[in-house]
Amino acid sequence: MTAQFPPPVPESEPRLLSHEELEAALRDIGARRYHNLHPFHRLLHDGQLSKDQVRAWA
């Protein structure tokens, strides 16, 4: 589910993304990089960290 960015425009100024293109690109980035996907976040919310690890994070 990767958003397709429009090909570069060979002009001196690149064109702006449409509302729909921008939203699709941001949703794609969020789906791949949102903090809930980070291994530390998963361990924290699964209760698998030690108290010292949580203290270091806080």
C-alpha positions, 0 to 999 in steps of 0.5 A: 500500500505504497502511495505513488508520488507523481513523477518529477516535472522537468520544470524549474519549479516542481508542481504542488501535490493535489489535496488527494496526492498529499493526503495519500502520501502522508497516510502512506508515511504514517502507515509505515513510520508511525510511532506505534510500529516502533519495537520499543513502543510495542514492548512498552504497551505489551508490558515487556519492559523492566521498570528500569527501562520504563524509567529511562524512557520517562 
